[in-house]
Amino acid sequence: MQGTLFGYNEAQVAEFGATAGIGVLILFMLFIIGNLAYRSNAGRVGTFALYFVLAFGMLGFVSKILIQHIWSI
């Protein structure tokens, strides 16, 4: 059982840690975007624009996870 953690090998633990860690960072960045919109008095349209533009890059990471899960890659 050497080289395992609760029955998972190193690659599985690293993949889970990277996915969970990046997920937490995405949530934190969404909080930062909301705080930025609030402090700048962006209004409804400005807040939507901030979330759309700044969070659009995060959509690629989330869709990659969903595609891997759906297609069992």
N, C-alpha and C positions, 0 to 999 in steps of 0.2 A: 504494500500500500504506500510505498514511498513515492513522492512526487504527486500525490493527490490531496485534494481538500474536500472532505465530505463526499468522496466518490467521483469528483470532477477532476479532470486533468488540467494542466496549467493553461492550455489554450482556451478551454471552456471558461475558466475563471477570468482570464484576461478579456475575453470577448464580453462576458457579462459585465465586468467592471468598466470597460470602455463604453458599452451601451448605456449603462446606468449613469455613469459619470457625465457623459455627453447629454443625456436626458436631463439631468439636474442642471447642467450649465444652460441648456435651452430654456428651462423654466426660469432660471435666474435672469437670463437676457430678456425674456418677456416681461419680467418685473421691472427691469431697468428701462425698457421701452415705455411701459406704462407710467413710470415715475417721471421720465423725460417729458412725456405728453402732459402730465399733470403740472409739472413745474413751469412749463413753457406756455401754459394756457392755450393749448393747441386747438381746443374745441373738438367737436365730433368728427368733422372732416379731416382735420389735421391729425387726430389720434388714429383714425382709420389709415391715413396715408403713412404714418410712422409704422404702424403694425404691418401694413402690407409690404412696404419697401424693405424694412429692416428684418422682418421675420420671414421673408420669401426664401432666403437662403437656407433657413432651418427646415423648410418643407422638403428639400432634397434628401436630407438625412432621415427624416421620418418616413418618407415614401420608400427609401431604400430598405428600411427595416420591414415595412409592410409587404413589399414585393418579395423579399426573402422569405418571410413567413408564409405568404400565400402560395408561392411556388415551391416551397420546401427546399430552398437552396442551401 
